[in-house]
Amino acid sequence: ILRDLSAEEQENERMLAILTSAVDPIVQINEKGIIQIINPACCKVFMYQESELVGQNVKILMPAEHANFHDSYLKNYIATGVKKVLGIGRKLRGRRKDGSTFSLYLTLSEAKIENRTLFTGIMRDLSAEEQEQERMMSILSSAVDPIVQINEKGIIQMVNNACCQVFKYQDVDLVGQNVKILMPEEHASQHDSYLETYVTTGIKKVLGVGRKLRGKKSDGSFFGLYLSLSESRIGNDIFFTGILR
């Protein structure tokens, strides 16, 4: 009995062309974690030749803190079917051939072919974003004016050195706290409602308009300051950045 495999061969060639031309690194492993397929982008990012990776455990591409547990994660999933990572993108760190590590975003999918289970990971190299973030943090840290960033709930996400110096706090004392900690009572008591009103209505009363206020230091003393406030949206999150003088 003969079966025409030309359609299947064409489909395999098409899939191989997609993998080869993809700009994002792609790696496929079996249920034992052994690399079955990688694309050129993966080799380039991780600084390996294809022959050095196919047949190796995918742990070779991970720093020790991930590699040490990967086999047990796989074994647990195969045994229980409980999904913890599949279908959910997550940020991780990858390990290059030279031992250096970098930030990446991984999305993982599963395919079952006859009696085999295969997992395909598509990665996005976040090195450029990480470098840009470090550059921005360097700028913020060295700025002479106090800078504070909060989320839509008023919770402090970041403060720079100048902010800590002026308000007489350590960074760890402020990050995670409501920004009201830096305000005298007459402003602090109203701030949450101001934020909630803006997030709900979009009506700007302070954004983009500099204004004079009073700040409160850790020792309870007050001082005059000039605040300029800006807004940024990252995904579904809203952040407000205040520059004080």
CORURZI-V457147 format. One record per residue. N is the residue number from 0. RES is the residue in three letters. OMEGA is omega in whole degrees, -180 to 180 (NA if undefined). NEAR is the number of other C-alpha atoms within 8 Angstrom. Layout:
n/res/omega/near
N/RES/OMEGA/NEAR
N/RES/OMEGA/NEAR
This chain:
n/res/omega/near
0/ILE/-179/2
1/LEU/178/3
2/ARG/-179/4
3/ASP/-178/5
4/LEU/-176/6
5/SER/180/6
6/ALA/180/7
7/GLU/178/7
8/GLU/178/8
9/GLN/179/8
10/GLU/177/8
11/ASN/178/8
12/GLU/179/8
13/ARG/179/8
14/MET/179/8
15/LEU/178/8
16/ALA/178/8
17/ILE/179/8
18/LEU/-176/9
19/THR/-176/9
20/SER/-178/7
21/ALA/-179/9
22/VAL/178/5
23/ASP/176/10
24/PRO/178/16
25/ILE/178/13
26/VAL/177/13
27/GLN/-180/12
28/ILE/174/14
29/ASN/-175/12
30/GLU/176/12
31/LYS/-179/9
32/GLY/-178/11
33/ILE/-178/12
34/ILE/179/15
35/GLN/-177/10
36/ILE/168/8
37/ILE/178/14
38/ASN/-179/13
39/PRO/-180/10
40/ALA/178/12
41/CYS/178/12
42/CYS/-178/13
43/LYS/-177/8
44/VAL/-177/9
45/PHE/174/11
46/MET/177/9
47/TYR/165/10
48/GLN/-180/7
49/GLU/-177/10
50/SER/180/5
51/GLU/-175/7
52/LEU/-178/11
53/VAL/-177/11
54/GLY/178/7
55/GLN/174/9
56/ASN/-177/9
57/VAL/177/11
58/LYS/180/10
59/ILE/-178/8
60/LEU/-175/10
61/MET/170/12
62/PRO/-172/11
63/ALA/-175/6
64/GLU/174/7
65/HIS/-175/9
66/ALA/-175/11
67/ASN/-175/7
68/PHE/-171/8
69/HIS/-180/9
70/ASP/-179/10
71/SER/176/7
72/TYR/-180/8
73/LEU/-178/11
74/LYS/180/10
75/ASN/179/10
76/TYR/180/10
77/ILE/-177/8
78/ALA/-172/6
79/THR/-176/6
80/GLY/-180/7
81/VAL/-177/6
82/LYS/177/6
83/LYS/-177/5
84/VAL/-176/8
85/LEU/178/9
86/GLY/-179/7
87/ILE/177/8
88/GLY/179/9
89/ARG/177/8
90/LYS/179/8
91/LEU/172/8
92/ARG/177/10
93/GLY/-179/12
94/ARG/179/13
95/ARG/-180/13
96/LYS/-179/9
97/ASP/178/5
98/GLY/178/6
99/SER/-180/7
100/THR/-180/9
101/PHE/-178/11
102/SER/177/12
103/LEU/177/13
104/TYR/-174/12
105/LEU/167/12
106/THR/-171/12
107/LEU/178/13
108/SER/-176/9
109/GLU/174/9
110/ALA/177/8
111/LYS/180/8
112/ILE/-173/7
113/GLU/-178/4
114/ASN/-177/5
115/ARG/173/8
116/THR/-179/10
117/LEU/178/12
118/PHE/-179/12
119/THR/179/12
120/GLY/173/11
121/ILE/-173/11
122/MET/173/11
123/ARG/-179/9
124/ASP/-178/12
125/LEU/-177/10
126/SER/-178/9
127/ALA/179/7
128/GLU/180/7
129/GLU/178/9
130/GLN/179/8
131/GLU/178/8
132/GLN/178/8
133/GLU/179/8
134/ARG/179/8
135/MET/178/8
136/MET/177/8
137/SER/178/8
138/ILE/-179/8
139/LEU/-177/9
140/SER/-176/9
141/SER/-179/8
142/ALA/-179/9
143/VAL/178/5
144/ASP/176/9
145/PRO/178/15
146/ILE/178/13
147/VAL/178/13
148/GLN/-180/12
149/ILE/173/14
150/ASN/-175/12
151/GLU/176/12
152/LYS/-179/9
153/GLY/-178/11
154/ILE/-178/12
155/ILE/179/15
156/GLN/-176/10
157/MET/170/8
158/VAL/177/14
159/ASN/-176/14
160/ASN/-179/10
161/ALA/178/12
162/CYS/179/12
163/CYS/-178/13
164/GLN/-178/8
165/VAL/-176/8
166/PHE/176/11
167/LYS/176/9
168/TYR/166/10
169/GLN/179/7
170/ASP/-177/10
171/VAL/179/5
172/ASP/-173/7
173/LEU/-177/11
174/VAL/-177/11
175/GLY/178/7
176/GLN/173/9
177/ASN/-177/9
178/VAL/177/11
179/LYS/180/11
180/ILE/-178/8
181/LEU/-175/10
182/MET/169/12
183/PRO/-172/11
184/GLU/-176/6
185/GLU/175/7
186/HIS/-174/9
187/ALA/-175/11
188/SER/-177/8
189/GLN/-168/8
190/HIS/-180/9
191/ASP/-179/10
192/SER/176/7
193/TYR/-179/8
194/LEU/-178/11
195/GLU/179/10
196/THR/-179/10
197/TYR/-179/10
198/VAL/-179/8
199/THR/-172/6
200/THR/-176/6
201/GLY/-179/7
202/ILE/-176/6
203/LYS/176/6
204/LYS/-178/5
205/VAL/-177/8
206/LEU/178/10
207/GLY/-180/7
208/VAL/178/8
209/GLY/179/10
210/ARG/178/8
211/LYS/179/8
212/LEU/173/8
213/ARG/177/10
214/GLY/-179/12
215/LYS/180/13
216/LYS/-178/12
217/SER/180/9
218/ASP/178/5
219/GLY/179/6
220/SER/-176/7
221/PHE/177/9
222/PHE/179/7
223/GLY/178/8
224/LEU/177/10
225/TYR/-174/10
226/LEU/168/12
227/SER/-169/12
228/LEU/177/13
229/SER/-177/9
230/GLU/173/9
231/SER/179/8
232/ARG/179/8
233/ILE/-173/7
234/GLY/178/4
235/ASN/-176/5
236/ASP/179/8
237/ILE/178/10
238/PHE/177/12
239/PHE/-179/12
240/THR/180/12
241/GLY/173/11
242/ILE/-173/11
243/LEU/175/10
244/ARG/NA/7
